[in-house]
Amino acid sequence: MRFLEMLLDVFLFPGNLMLRKCGISVEEDGGLFRSFINMCVWGAVSLALAMYILL
């Protein structure tokens, strides 16, 4: 179970980092801003990895 919590922390790290930088609490955000940031970051990572593998 500890591994899954650690994996979740890593997955949500970019969004949580941006929330802290902007001074927004998780309760104030409601998950929208954090989800957007995480989607952008992990989407870019996935795209870069796919391009590296396929090209």
mmCIF entry with sequence, helices, sheets and N, C-alpha, C, O atoms, coordinates in Angstrom:
data_MODEL
# 
_entry.id   MODEL 
# 
_entity.id                         1 
_entity.type                       polymer 
_entity.pdbx_number_of_molecules   1 
# 
_entity_poly.entity_id                      1 
_entity_poly.type                           'polypeptide(L)' 
_entity_poly.nstd_linkage                   no 
_entity_poly.nstd_monomer                   no 
_entity_poly.pdbx_seq_one_letter_code       MRFLEMLLDVFLFPGNLMLRKCGISVEEDGGLFRSFINMCVWGAVSLALAMYILL 
_entity_poly.pdbx_seq_one_letter_code_can   MRFLEMLLDVFLFPGNLMLRKCGISVEEDGGLFRSFINMCVWGAVSLALAMYILL 
_entity_poly.pdbx_strand_id                 A 
# 
loop_
_entity_poly_seq.entity_id 
_entity_poly_seq.num 
_entity_poly_seq.mon_id 
_entity_poly_seq.hetero 
1 1  MET n 
1 2  ARG n 
1 3  PHE n 
1 4  LEU n 
1 5  GLU n 
1 6  MET n 
1 7  LEU n 
1 8  LEU n 
1 9  ASP n 
1 10 VAL n 
1 11 PHE n 
1 12 LEU n 
1 13 PHE n 
1 14 PRO n 
1 15 GLY n 
1 16 ASN n 
1 17 LEU n 
1 18 MET n 
1 19 LEU n 
1 20 ARG n 
1 21 LYS n 
1 22 CYS n 
1 23 GLY n 
1 24 ILE n 
1 25 SER n 
1 26 VAL n 
1 27 GLU n 
1 28 GLU n 
1 29 ASP n 
1 30 GLY n 
1 31 GLY n 
1 32 LEU n 
1 33 PHE n 
1 34 ARG n 
1 35 SER n 
1 36 PHE n 
1 37 ILE n 
1 38 ASN n 
1 39 MET n 
1 40 CYS n 
1 41 VAL n 
1 42 TRP n 
1 43 GLY n 
1 44 ALA n 
1 45 VAL n 
1 46 SER n 
1 47 LEU n 
1 48 ALA n 
1 49 LEU n 
1 50 ALA n 
1 51 MET n 
1 52 TYR n 
1 53 ILE n 
1 54 LEU n 
1 55 LEU n 
# 
_struct_asym.id          A 
_struct_asym.entity_id   1 
# 
loop_
_struct_conf.conf_type_id 
_struct_conf.id 
_struct_conf.pdbx_PDB_helix_id 
_struct_conf.beg_label_comp_id 
_struct_conf.beg_label_asym_id 
_struct_conf.beg_label_seq_id 
_struct_conf.pdbx_beg_PDB_ins_code 
_struct_conf.end_label_comp_id 
_struct_conf.end_label_asym_id 
_struct_conf.end_label_seq_id 
_struct_conf.pdbx_end_PDB_ins_code 
_struct_conf.beg_auth_comp_id 
_struct_conf.beg_auth_asym_id 
_struct_conf.beg_auth_seq_id 
_struct_conf.end_auth_comp_id 
_struct_conf.end_auth_asym_id 
_struct_conf.end_auth_seq_id 
_struct_conf.pdbx_PDB_helix_class 
_struct_conf.details 
_struct_conf.pdbx_PDB_helix_length 
HELX_P HELX_P1 AA1 ARG A 2  ? CYS A 22 ? ARG A 2  CYS A 22 1 ? 21 
HELX_P HELX_P2 AA2 VAL A 26 ? ASP A 29 ? VAL A 26 ASP A 29 1 ? 4  
HELX_P HELX_P3 AA3 LEU A 32 ? LEU A 54 ? LEU A 32 LEU A 54 1 ? 23 
# 
_struct_conf_type.id          HELX_P 
_struct_conf_type.criteria    ? 
_struct_conf_type.reference   ? 
# 
loop_
_atom_site.group_PDB 
_atom_site.id 
_atom_site.type_symbol 
_atom_site.label_atom_id 
_atom_site.label_alt_id 
_atom_site.label_comp_id 
_atom_site.label_asym_id 
_atom_site.label_entity_id 
_atom_site.label_seq_id 
_atom_site.pdbx_PDB_ins_code 
_atom_site.Cartn_x 
_atom_site.Cartn_y 
_atom_site.Cartn_z 
_atom_site.occupancy 
_atom_site.B_iso_or_equiv 
_atom_site.pdbx_formal_charge 
_atom_site.auth_seq_id 
_atom_site.auth_comp_id 
_atom_site.auth_asym_id 
_atom_site.auth_atom_id 
_atom_site.pdbx_PDB_model_num 
ATOM 1   N N  . MET A 1 1  ? 0.822   -1.188 0.000   1.00 0.00 ? 1  MET A N  1 
ATOM 2   C CA . MET A 1 1  ? 0.000   0.000  0.000   1.00 0.00 ? 1  MET A CA 1 
ATOM 3   C C  . MET A 1 1  ? 0.866   1.251  0.000   1.00 0.00 ? 1  MET A C  1 
ATOM 4   O O  . MET A 1 1  ? 0.498   2.258  -0.605  1.00 0.00 ? 1  MET A O  1 
ATOM 5   N N  . ARG A 1 2  ? 1.990   1.200  0.659   1.00 0.00 ? 2  ARG A N  1 
ATOM 6   C CA . ARG A 1 2  ? 2.897   2.346  0.702   1.00 0.00 ? 2  ARG A CA 1 
ATOM 7   C C  . ARG A 1 2  ? 3.402   2.679  -0.698  1.00 0.00 ? 2  ARG A C  1 
ATOM 8   O O  . ARG A 1 2  ? 3.586   3.850  -1.031  1.00 0.00 ? 2  ARG A O  1 
ATOM 9   N N  . PHE A 1 3  ? 3.626   1.651  -1.520  1.00 0.00 ? 3  PHE A N  1 
ATOM 10  C CA . PHE A 1 3  ? 4.088   1.870  -2.886  1.00 0.00 ? 3  PHE A CA 1 
ATOM 11  C C  . PHE A 1 3  ? 3.053   2.653  -3.698  1.00 0.00 ? 3  PHE A C  1 
ATOM 12  O O  . PHE A 1 3  ? 3.412   3.553  -4.457  1.00 0.00 ? 3  PHE A O  1 
ATOM 13  N N  . LEU A 1 4  ? 1.785   2.317  -3.539  1.00 0.00 ? 4  LEU A N  1 
ATOM 14  C CA . LEU A 1 4  ? 0.725   3.009  -4.267  1.00 0.00 ? 4  LEU A CA 1 
ATOM 15  C C  . LEU A 1 4  ? 0.611   4.474  -3.836  1.00 0.00 ? 4  LEU A C  1 
ATOM 16  O O  . LEU A 1 4  ? 0.376   5.351  -4.667  1.00 0.00 ? 4  LEU A O  1 
ATOM 17  N N  . GLU A 1 5  ? 0.776   4.735  -2.539  1.00 0.00 ? 5  GLU A N  1 
ATOM 18  C CA . GLU A 1 5  ? 0.757   6.116  -2.054  1.00 0.00 ? 5  GLU A CA 1 
ATOM 19  C C  . GLU A 1 5  ? 1.932   6.914  -2.623  1.00 0.00 ? 5  GLU A C  1 
ATOM 20  O O  . GLU A 1 5  ? 1.778   8.080  -2.985  1.00 0.00 ? 5  GLU A O  1 
ATOM 21  N N  . MET A 1 6  ? 3.101   6.282  -2.699  1.00 0.00 ? 6  MET A N  1 
ATOM 22  C CA . MET A 1 6  ? 4.273   6.931  -3.255  1.00 0.00 ? 6  MET A CA 1 
ATOM 23  C C  . MET A 1 6  ? 4.065   7.202  -4.756  1.00 0.00 ? 6  MET A C  1 
ATOM 24  O O  . MET A 1 6  ? 4.441   8.264  -5.252  1.00 0.00 ? 6  MET A O  1 
ATOM 25  N N  . LEU A 1 7  ? 3.476   6.256  -5.463  1.00 0.00 ? 7  LEU A N  1 
ATOM 26  C CA . LEU A 1 7  ? 3.191   6.419  -6.881  1.00 0.00 ? 7  LEU A CA 1 
ATOM 27  C C  . LEU A 1 7  ? 2.199   7.554  -7.115  1.00 0.00 ? 7  LEU A C  1 
ATOM 28  O O  . LEU A 1 7  ? 2.356   8.332  -8.056  1.00 0.00 ? 7  LEU A O  1 
ATOM 29  N N  . LEU A 1 8  ? 1.189   7.652  -6.273  1.00 0.00 ? 8  LEU A N  1 
ATOM 30  C CA . LEU A 1 8  ? 0.218   8.734  -6.362  1.00 0.00 ? 8  LEU A CA 1 
ATOM 31  C C  . LEU A 1 8  ? 0.876   10.084 -6.103  1.00 0.00 ? 8  LEU A C  1 
ATOM 32  O O  . LEU A 1 8  ? 0.583   11.059 -6.794  1.00 0.00 ? 8  LEU A O  1 
ATOM 33  N N  . ASP A 1 9  ? 1.765   10.149 -5.112  1.00 0.00 ? 9  ASP A N  1 
ATOM 34  C CA . ASP A 1 9  ? 2.483   11.393 -4.817  1.00 0.00 ? 9  ASP A CA 1 
ATOM 35  C C  . ASP A 1 9  ? 3.328   11.843 -6.008  1.00 0.00 ? 9  ASP A C  1 
ATOM 36  O O  . ASP A 1 9  ? 3.380   13.033 -6.319  1.00 0.00 ? 9  ASP A O  1 
ATOM 37  N N  . VAL A 1 10 ? 3.982   10.905 -6.667  1.00 0.00 ? 10 VAL A N  1 
ATOM 38  C CA . VAL A 1 10 ? 4.806   11.230 -7.833  1.00 0.00 ? 10 VAL A CA 1 
ATOM 39  C C  . VAL A 1 10 ? 3.915   11.709 -8.981  1.00 0.00 ? 10 VAL A C  1 
ATOM 40  O O  . VAL A 1 10 ? 4.249   12.677 -9.663  1.00 0.00 ? 10 VAL A O  1 
ATOM 41  N N  . PHE A 1 11 ? 2.797   11.041 -9.192  1.00 0.00 ? 11 PHE A N  1 
ATOM 42  C CA . PHE A 1 11 ? 1.896   11.398 -10.287 1.00 0.00 ? 11 PHE A CA 1 
ATOM 43  C C  . PHE A 1 11 ? 1.287   12.779 -10.095 1.00 0.00 ? 11 PHE A C  1 
ATOM 44  O O  . PHE A 1 11 ? 1.108   13.513 -11.067 1.00 0.00 ? 11 PHE A O  1 
ATOM 45  N N  . LEU A 1 12 ? 0.967   13.146 -8.861  1.00 0.00 ? 12 LEU A N  1 
ATOM 46  C CA . LEU A 1 12 ? 0.333   14.434 -8.587  1.00 0.00 ? 12 LEU A CA 1 
ATOM 47  C C  . LEU A 1 12 ? 1.331   15.554 -8.292  1.00 0.00 ? 12 LEU A C  1 
ATOM 48  O O  . LEU A 1 12 ? 0.923   16.696 -8.081  1.00 0.00 ? 12 LEU A O  1 
ATOM 49  N N  . PHE A 1 13 ? 2.623   15.252 -8.274  1.00 0.00 ? 13 PHE A N  1 
ATOM 50  C CA . PHE A 1 13 ? 3.637   16.230 -7.902  1.00 0.00 ? 13 PHE A CA 1 
ATOM 51  C C  . PHE A 1 13 ? 3.620   17.508 -8.739  1.00 0.00 ? 13 PHE A C  1 
ATOM 52  O O  . PHE A 1 13 ? 3.664   18.592 -8.159  1.00 0.00 ? 13 PHE A O  1 
ATOM 53  N N  . PRO A 1 14 ? 3.557   17.440 -10.088 1.00 0.00 ? 14 PRO A N  1 
ATOM 54  C CA . PRO A 1 14 ? 3.589   18.702 -10.854 1.00 0.00 ? 14 PRO A CA 1 
ATOM 55  C C  . PRO A 1 14 ? 2.441   19.646 -10.495 1.00 0.00 ? 14 PRO A C  1 
ATOM 56  O O  . PRO A 1 14 ? 2.653   20.848 -10.338 1.00 0.00 ? 14 PRO A O  1 
ATOM 57  N N  . GLY A 1 15 ? 1.242   19.115 -10.367 1.00 0.00 ? 15 GLY A N  1 
ATOM 58  C CA . GLY A 1 15 ? 0.098   19.939 -10.020 1.00 0.00 ? 15 GLY A CA 1 
ATOM 59  C C  . GLY A 1 15 ? 0.195   20.499 -8.612  1.00 0.00 ? 15 GLY A C  1 
ATOM 60  O O  . GLY A 1 15 ? -0.119  21.667 -8.382  1.00 0.00 ? 15 GLY A O  1 
ATOM 61  N N  . ASN A 1 16 ? 0.628   19.670 -7.667  1.00 0.00 ? 16 ASN A N  1 
ATOM 62  C CA . ASN A 1 16 ? 0.791   20.135 -6.292  1.00 0.00 ? 16 ASN A CA 1 
ATOM 63  C C  . ASN A 1 16 ? 1.866   21.213 -6.193  1.00 0.00 ? 16 ASN A C  1 
ATOM 64  O O  . ASN A 1 16 ? 1.727   22.170 -5.431  1.00 0.00 ? 16 ASN A O  1 
ATOM 65  N N  . LEU A 1 17 ? 2.927   21.055 -6.959  1.00 0.00 ? 17 LEU A N  1 
ATOM 66  C CA . LEU A 1 17 ? 4.000   22.052 -6.960  1.00 0.00 ? 17 LEU A CA 1 
ATOM 67  C C  . LEU A 1 17 ? 3.485   23.394 -7.464  1.00 0.00 ? 17 LEU A C  1 
ATOM 68  O O  . LEU A 1 17 ? 3.781   24.432 -6.872  1.00 0.00 ? 17 LEU A O  1 
ATOM 69  N N  . MET A 1 18 ? 2.725   23.385 -8.541  1.00 0.00 ? 18 MET A N  1 
ATOM 70  C CA . MET A 1 18 ? 2.183   24.637 -9.080  1.00 0.00 ? 18 MET A CA 1 
ATOM 71  C C  . MET A 1 18 ? 1.173   25.265 -8.124  1.00 0.00 ? 18 MET A C  1 
ATOM 72  O O  . MET A 1 18 ? 1.113   26.490 -8.010  1.00 0.00 ? 18 MET A O  1 
ATOM 73  N N  . LEU A 1 19 ? 0.381   24.444 -7.436  1.00 0.00 ? 19 LEU A N  1 
ATOM 74  C CA . LEU A 1 19 ? -0.545  24.997 -6.445  1.00 0.00 ? 19 LEU A CA 1 
ATOM 75  C C  . LEU A 1 19 ? 0.210   25.728 -5.347  1.00 0.00 ? 19 LEU A C  1 
ATOM 76  O O  . LEU A 1 19 ? -0.181  26.822 -4.940  1.00 0.00 ? 19 LEU A O  1 
ATOM 77  N N  . ARG A 1 20 ? 1.294   25.122 -4.866  1.00 0.00 ? 20 ARG A N  1 
ATOM 78  C CA . ARG A 1 20 ? 2.098   25.768 -3.819  1.00 0.00 ? 20 ARG A CA 1 
ATOM 79  C C  . ARG A 1 20 ? 2.742   27.048 -4.327  1.00 0.00 ? 20 ARG A C  1 
ATOM 80  O O  . ARG A 1 20 ? 2.784   28.045 -3.606  1.00 0.00 ? 20 ARG A O  1 
ATOM 81  N N  . LYS A 1 21 ? 3.248   27.037 -5.564  1.00 0.00 ? 21 LYS A N  1 
ATOM 82  C CA . LYS A 1 21 ? 3.885   28.228 -6.137  1.00 0.00 ? 21 LYS A CA 1 
ATOM 83  C C  . LYS A 1 21 ? 2.889   29.378 -6.289  1.00 0.00 ? 21 LYS A C  1 
ATOM 84  O O  . LYS A 1 21 ? 3.252   30.543 -6.126  1.00 0.00 ? 21 LYS A O  1 
ATOM 85  N N  . CYS A 1 22 ? 1.631   29.048 -6.601  1.00 0.00 ? 22 CYS A N  1 
ATOM 86  C CA . CYS A 1 22 ? 0.598   30.075 -6.782  1.00 0.00 ? 22 CYS A CA 1 
ATOM 87  C C  . CYS A 1 22 ? -0.082  30.453 -5.475  1.00 0.00 ? 22 CYS A C  1 
ATOM 88  O O  . CYS A 1 22 ? -0.875  31.394 -5.448  1.00 0.00 ? 22 CYS A O  1 
ATOM 89  N N  . GLY A 1 23 ? 0.209   29.746 -4.397  1.00 0.00 ? 23 GLY A N  1 
ATOM 90  C CA . GLY A 1 23 ? -0.394  30.040 -3.109  1.00 0.00 ? 23 GLY A CA 1 
ATOM 91  C C  . GLY A 1 23 ? -1.844  29.598 -2.997  1.00 0.00 ? 23 GLY A C  1 
ATOM 92  O O  . GLY A 1 23 ? -2.627  30.211 -2.272  1.00 0.00 ? 23 GLY A O  1 
ATOM 93  N N  . ILE A 1 24 ? -2.203  28.542 -3.708  1.00 0.00 ? 24 ILE A N  1 
ATOM 94  C CA . ILE A 1 24 ? -3.572  28.020 -3.692  1.00 0.00 ? 24 ILE A CA 1 
ATOM 95  C C  . ILE A 1 24 ? -3.581  26.723 -2.912  1.00 0.00 ? 24 ILE A C  1 
ATOM 96  O O  . ILE A 1 24 ? -2.724  25.863 -3.119  1.00 0.00 ? 24 ILE A O  1 
ATOM 97  N N  . SER A 1 25 ? -4.547  26.574 -2.011  1.00 0.00 ? 25 SER A N  1 
ATOM 98  C CA . SER A 1 25 ? -4.653  25.313 -1.268  1.00 0.00 ? 25 SER A CA 1 
ATOM 99  C C  . SER A 1 25 ? -5.426  24.299 -2.110  1.00 0.00 ? 25 SER A C  1 
ATOM 100 O O  . SER A 1 25 ? -6.128  24.663 -3.054  1.00 0.00 ? 25 SER A O  1 
ATOM 101 N N  . VAL A 1 26 ? -5.287  23.038 -1.757  1.00 0.00 ? 26 VAL A N  1 
ATOM 102 C CA . VAL A 1 26 ? -5.974  21.970 -2.483  1.00 0.00 ? 26 VAL A CA 1 
ATOM 103 C C  . VAL A 1 26 ? -7.482  22.135 -2.353  1.00 0.00 ? 26 VAL A C  1 
ATOM 104 O O  . VAL A 1 26 ? -8.219  21.842 -3.295  1.00 0.00 ? 26 VAL A O  1 
ATOM 105 N N  . GLU A 1 27 ? -7.947  22.597 -1.205  1.00 0.00 ? 27 GLU A N  1 
ATOM 106 C CA . GLU A 1 27 ? -9.379  22.792 -0.995  1.00 0.00 ? 27 GLU A CA 1 
ATOM 107 C C  . GLU A 1 27 ? -9.921  23.917 -1.874  1.00 0.00 ? 27 GLU A C  1 
ATOM 108 O O  . GLU A 1 27 ? -11.030 23.811 -2.396  1.00 0.00 ? 27 GLU A O  1 
ATOM 109 N N  . GLU A 1 28 ? -9.154  24.987 -2.042  1.00 0.00 ? 28 GLU A N  1 
ATOM 110 C CA . GLU A 1 28 ? -9.583  26.111 -2.871  1.00 0.00 ? 28 GLU A CA 1 
ATOM 111 C C  . GLU A 1 28 ? -9.616  25.738 -4.357  1.00 0.00 ? 28 GLU A C  1 
ATOM 112 O O  . GLU A 1 28 ? -10.462 26.220 -5.110  1.00 0.00 ? 28 GLU A O  1 
ATOM 113 N N  . ASP A 1 29 ? -8.703  24.890 -4.755  1.00 0.00 ? 29 ASP A N  1 
ATOM 114 C CA . ASP A 1 29 ? -8.564  24.531 -6.164  1.00 0.00 ? 29 ASP A CA 1 
ATOM 115 C C  . ASP A 1 29 ? -9.689  23.624 -6.635  1.00 0.00 ? 29 ASP A C  1 
ATOM 116 O O  . ASP A 1 29 ? -10.190 23.802 -7.745  1.00 0.00 ? 29 ASP A O  1 
ATOM 117 N N  . GLY A 1 30 ? -10.089 22.680 -5.843  1.00 0.00 ? 30 GLY A N  1 
ATOM 118 C CA . GLY A 1 30 ? -11.108 21.730 -6.253  1.00 0.00 ? 30 GLY A CA 1 
ATOM 119 C C  . GLY A 1 30 ? -10.613 20.713 -7.267  1.00 0.00 ? 30 GLY A C  1 
ATOM 120 O O  . GLY A 1 30 ? -11.411 19.930 -7.783  1.00 0.00 ? 30 GLY A O  1 
ATOM 121 N N  . GLY A 1 31 ? -9.345  20.702 -7.563  1.00 0.00 ? 31 GLY A N  1 
ATOM 122 C CA . GLY A 1 31 ? -8.768  19.713 -8.465  1.00 0.00 ? 31 GLY A CA 1 
ATOM 123 C C  . GLY A 1 31 ? -8.670  20.162 -9.913  1.00 0.00 ? 31 GLY A C  1 
ATOM 124 O O  . GLY A 1 31 ? -8.036  19.473 -10.711 1.00 0.00 ? 31 GLY A O  1 
ATOM 125 N N  . LEU A 1 32 ? -9.261  21.271 -10.284 1.00 0.00 ? 32 LEU A N  1 
ATOM 126 C CA . LEU A 1 32 ? -9.265  21.693 -11.691 1.00 0.00 ? 32 LEU A CA 1 
ATOM 127 C C  . LEU A 1 32 ? -7.883  22.129 -12.172 1.00 0.00 ? 32 LEU A C  1 
ATOM 128 O O  . LEU A 1 32 ? -7.387  21.629 -13.182 1.00 0.00 ? 32 LEU A O  1 
ATOM 129 N N  . PHE A 1 33 ? -7.272  23.049 -11.457 1.00 0.00 ? 33 PHE A N  1 
ATOM 130 C CA . PHE A 1 33 ? -5.958  23.555 -11.862 1.00 0.00 ? 33 PHE A CA 1 
ATOM 131 C C  . PHE A 1 33 ? -4.912  22.455 -11.778 1.00 0.00 ? 33 PHE A C  1 
ATOM 132 O O  . PHE A 1 33 ? -4.086  22.302 -12.677 1.00 0.00 ? 33 PHE A O  1 
ATOM 133 N N  . ARG A 1 34 ? -4.953  21.687 -10.689 1.00 0.00 ? 34 ARG A N  1 
ATOM 134 C CA . ARG A 1 34 ? -3.982  20.604 -10.512 1.00 0.00 ? 34 ARG A CA 1 
ATOM 135 C C  . ARG A 1 34 ? -4.127  19.564 -11.611 1.00 0.00 ? 34 ARG A C  1 
ATOM 136 O O  . ARG A 1 34 ? -3.126  19.076 -12.135 1.00 0.00 ? 34 ARG A O  1 
ATOM 137 N N  . SER A 1 35 ? -5.364  19.218 -11.968 1.00 0.00 ? 35 SER A N  1 
ATOM 138 C CA . SER A 1 35 ? -5.601  18.244 -13.028 1.00 0.00 ? 35 SER A CA 1 
ATOM 139 C C  . SER A 1 35 ? -5.097  18.750 -14.373 1.00 0.00 ? 35 SER A C  1 
ATOM 140 O O  . SER A 1 35 ? -4.511  17.992 -15.147 1.00 0.00 ? 35 SER A O  1 
ATOM 141 N N  . PHE A 1 36 ? -5.325  20.035 -14.652 1.00 0.00 ? 36 PHE A N  1 
ATOM 142 C CA . PHE A 1 36 ? -4.856  20.612 -15.908 1.00 0.00 ? 36 PHE A CA 1 
ATOM 143 C C  . PHE A 1 36 ? -3.333  20.568 -16.004 1.00 0.00 ? 36 PHE A C  1 
ATOM 144 O O  . PHE A 1 36 ? -2.781  20.177 -17.033 1.00 0.00 ? 36 PHE A O  1 
ATOM 145 N N  . ILE A 1 37 ? -2.663  20.966 -14.938 1.00 0.00 ? 37 ILE A N  1 
ATOM 146 C CA . ILE A 1 37 ? -1.195  20.954 -14.936 1.00 0.00 ? 37 ILE A CA 1 
ATOM 147 C C  . ILE A 1 37 ? -0.670  19.533 -15.086 1.00 0.00 ? 37 ILE A C  1 
ATOM 148 O O  . ILE A 1 37 ? 0.246   19.291 -15.872 1.00 0.00 ? 37 ILE A O  1 
ATOM 149 N N  . ASN A 1 38 ? -1.241  18.595 -14.339 1.00 0.00 ? 38 ASN A N  1 
ATOM 150 C CA . ASN A 1 38 ? -0.801  17.202 -14.440 1.00 0.00 ? 38 ASN A CA 1 
ATOM 151 C C  . ASN A 1 38 ? -1.026  16.653 -15.845 1.00 0.00 ? 38 ASN A C  1 
ATOM 152 O O  . ASN A 1 38 ? -0.170  15.942 -16.372 1.00 0.00 ? 38 ASN A O  1 
ATOM 153 N N  . MET A 1 39 ? -2.165  16.972 -16.457 1.00 0.00 ? 39 MET A N  1 
ATOM 154 C CA . MET A 1 39 ? -2.457  16.504 -17.807 1.00 0.00 ? 39 MET A CA 1 
ATOM 155 C C  . MET A 1 39 ? -1.433  17.059 -18.797 1.00 0.00 ? 39 MET A C  1 
ATOM 156 O O  . MET A 1 39 ? -0.954  16.329 -19.665 1.00 0.00 ? 39 MET A O  1 
ATOM 157 N N  . CYS A 1 40 ? -1.096  18.332 -18.674 1.00 0.00 ? 40 CYS A N  1 
ATOM 158 C CA . CYS A 1 40 ? -0.112  18.936 -19.577 1.00 0.00 ? 40 CYS A CA 1 
ATOM 159 C C  . CYS A 1 40 ? 1.269   18.313 -19.402 1.00 0.00 ? 40 CYS A C  1 
ATOM 160 O O  . CYS A 1 40 ? 1.929   17.972 -20.383 1.00 0.00 ? 40 CYS A O  1 
ATOM 161 N N  . VAL A 1 41 ? 1.699   18.168 -18.161 1.00 0.00 ? 41 VAL A N  1 
ATOM 162 C CA . VAL A 1 41 ? 3.039   17.628 -17.892 1.00 0.00 ? 41 VAL A CA 1 
ATOM 163 C C  . VAL A 1 41 ? 3.144   16.176 -18.340 1.00 0.00 ? 41 VAL A C  1 
ATOM 164 O O  . VAL A 1 41 ? 4.049   15.823 -19.095 1.00 0.00 ? 41 VAL A O  1 
ATOM 165 N N  . TRP A 1 42 ? 2.229   15.337 -17.881 1.00 0.00 ? 42 TRP A N  1 
ATOM 166 C CA . TRP A 1 42 ? 2.322   13.918 -18.208 1.00 0.00 ? 42 TRP A CA 1 
ATOM 167 C C  . TRP A 1 42 ? 1.991   13.642 -19.668 1.00 0.00 ? 42 TRP A C  1 
ATOM 168 O O  . TRP A 1 42 ? 2.474   12.662 -20.235 1.00 0.00 ? 42 TRP A O  1 
ATOM 169 N N  . GLY A 1 43 ? 1.167   14.498 -20.289 1.00 0.00 ? 43 GLY A N  1 
ATOM 170 C CA . GLY A 1 43 ? 0.927   14.382 -21.721 1.00 0.00 ? 43 GLY A CA 1 
ATOM 171 C C  . GLY A 1 43 ? 2.183   14.672 -22.523 1.00 0.00 ? 43 GLY A C  1 
ATOM 172 O O  . GLY A 1 43 ? 2.486   13.971 -23.488 1.00 0.00 ? 43 GLY A O  1 
ATOM 173 N N  . ALA A 1 44 ? 2.916   15.709 -22.122 1.00 0.00 ? 44 ALA A N  1 
ATOM 174 C CA . ALA A 1 44 ? 4.173   16.047 -22.799 1.00 0.00 ? 44 ALA A CA 1 
ATOM 175 C C  . ALA A 1 44 ? 5.216   14.950 -22.605 1.00 0.00 ? 44 ALA A C  1 
ATOM 176 O O  . ALA A 1 44 ? 5.941   14.610 -23.540 1.00 0.00 ? 44 ALA A O  1 
ATOM 177 N N  . VAL A 1 45 ? 5.293   14.399 -21.405 1.00 0.00 ? 45 VAL A N  1 
ATOM 178 C CA . VAL A 1 45 ? 6.230   13.305 -21.137 1.00 0.00 ? 45 VAL A CA 1 
ATOM 179 C C  . VAL A 1 45 ? 5.870   12.084 -21.983 1.00 0.00 ? 45 VAL A C  1 
ATOM 180 O O  . VAL A 1 45 ? 6.749   11.451 -22.568 1.00 0.00 ? 45 VAL A O  1 
ATOM 181 N N  . SER A 1 46 ? 4.591   11.757 -22.048 1.00 0.00 ? 46 SER A N  1 
ATOM 182 C CA . SER A 1 46 ? 4.136   10.607 -22.840 1.00 0.00 ? 46 SER A CA 1 
ATOM 183 C C  . SER A 1 46 ? 4.407   10.814 -24.323 1.00 0.00 ? 46 SER A C  1 
ATOM 184 O O  . SER A 1 46 ? 4.848   9.893  -25.012 1.00 0.00 ? 46 SER A O  1 
ATOM 185 N N  . LEU A 1 47 ? 4.144   12.019 -24.815 1.00 0.00 ? 47 LEU A N  1 
ATOM 186 C CA . LEU A 1 47 ? 4.389   12.321 -26.220 1.00 0.00 ? 47 LEU A CA 1 
ATOM 187 C C  . LEU A 1 47 ? 5.874   12.226 -26.552 1.00 0.00 ? 47 LEU A C  1 
ATOM 188 O O  . LEU A 1 47 ? 6.247   11.656 -27.577 1.00 0.00 ? 47 LEU A O  1 
ATOM 189 N N  . ALA A 1 48 ? 6.716   12.778 -25.693 1.00 0.00 ? 48 ALA A N  1 
ATOM 190 C CA . ALA A 1 48 ? 8.159   12.707 -25.918 1.00 0.00 ? 48 ALA A CA 1 
ATOM 191 C C  . ALA A 1 48 ? 8.651   11.268 -25.903 1.00 0.00 ? 48 ALA A C  1 
ATOM 192 O O  . ALA A 1 48 ? 9.482   10.883 -26.726 1.00 0.00 ? 48 ALA A O  1 
ATOM 193 N N  . LEU A 1 49 ? 8.147   10.482 -24.978 1.00 0.00 ? 49 LEU A N  1 
ATOM 194 C CA . LEU A 1 49 ? 8.540   9.078  -24.901 1.00 0.00 ? 49 LEU A CA 1 
ATOM 195 C C  . LEU A 1 49 ? 8.069   8.308  -26.130 1.00 0.00 ? 49 LEU A C  1 
ATOM 196 O O  . LEU A 1 49 ? 8.824   7.502  -26.675 1.00 0.00 ? 49 LEU A O  1 
ATOM 197 N N  . ALA A 1 50 ? 6.847   8.539  -26.572 1.00 0.00 ? 50 ALA A N  1 
ATOM 198 C CA . ALA A 1 50 ? 6.321   7.862  -27.754 1.00 0.00 ? 50 ALA A CA 1 
ATOM 199 C C  . ALA A 1 50 ? 7.114   8.247  -28.999 1.00 0.00 ? 50 ALA A C  1 
ATOM 200 O O  . ALA A 1 50 ? 7.417   7.396  -29.836 1.00 0.00 ? 50 ALA A O  1 
ATOM 201 N N  . MET A 1 51 ? 7.447   9.523  -29.118 1.00 0.00 ? 51 MET A N  1 
ATOM 202 C CA . MET A 1 51 ? 8.235   9.950  -30.278 1.00 0.00 ? 51 MET A CA 1 
ATOM 203 C C  . MET A 1 51 ? 9.633   9.357  -30.248 1.00 0.00 ? 51 MET A C  1 
ATOM 204 O O  . MET A 1 51 ? 10.178  9.003  -31.294 1.00 0.00 ? 51 MET A O  1 
ATOM 205 N N  . TYR A 1 52 ? 10.213  9.245  -29.074 1.00 0.00 ? 52 TYR A N  1 
ATOM 206 C CA . TYR A 1 52 ? 11.543  8.645  -28.960 1.00 0.00 ? 52 TYR A CA 1 
ATOM 207 C C  . TYR A 1 52 ? 11.506  7.170  -29.363 1.00 0.00 ? 52 TYR A C  1 
ATOM 208 O O  . TYR A 1 52 ? 12.404  6.685  -30.051 1.00 0.00 ? 52 TYR A O  1 
ATOM 209 N N  . ILE A 1 53 ? 10.459  6.460  -28.930 1.00 0.00 ? 53 ILE A N  1 
ATOM 210 C CA . ILE A 1 53 ? 10.356  5.036  -29.209 1.00 0.00 ? 53 ILE A CA 1 
ATOM 211 C C  . ILE A 1 53 ? 10.007  4.786  -30.670 1.00 0.00 ? 53 ILE A C  1 
ATOM 212 O O  . ILE A 1 53 ? 10.577  3.898  -31.304 1.00 0.00 ? 53 ILE A O  1 
ATOM 213 N N  . LEU A 1 54 ? 9.072   5.568  -31.206 1.00 0.00 ? 54 LEU A N  1 
ATOM 214 C CA . LEU A 1 54 ? 8.569   5.300  -32.549 1.00 0.00 ? 54 LEU A CA 1 
ATOM 215 C C  . LEU A 1 54 ? 9.421   5.905  -33.670 1.00 0.00 ? 54 LEU A C  1 
ATOM 216 O O  . LEU A 1 54 ? 9.362   5.438  -34.807 1.00 0.00 ? 54 LEU A O  1 
ATOM 217 N N  . LEU A 1 55 ? 10.198  6.923  -33.366 1.00 0.00 ? 55 LEU A N  1 
ATOM 218 C CA . LEU A 1 55 ? 10.992  7.554  -34.435 1.00 0.00 ? 55 LEU A CA 1 
ATOM 219 C C  . LEU A 1 55 ? 12.428  7.238  -34.313 1.00 0.00 ? 55 LEU A C  1 
ATOM 220 O O  . LEU A 1 55 ? 13.231  7.690  -35.130 1.00 0.00 ? 55 LEU A O  1 
# 
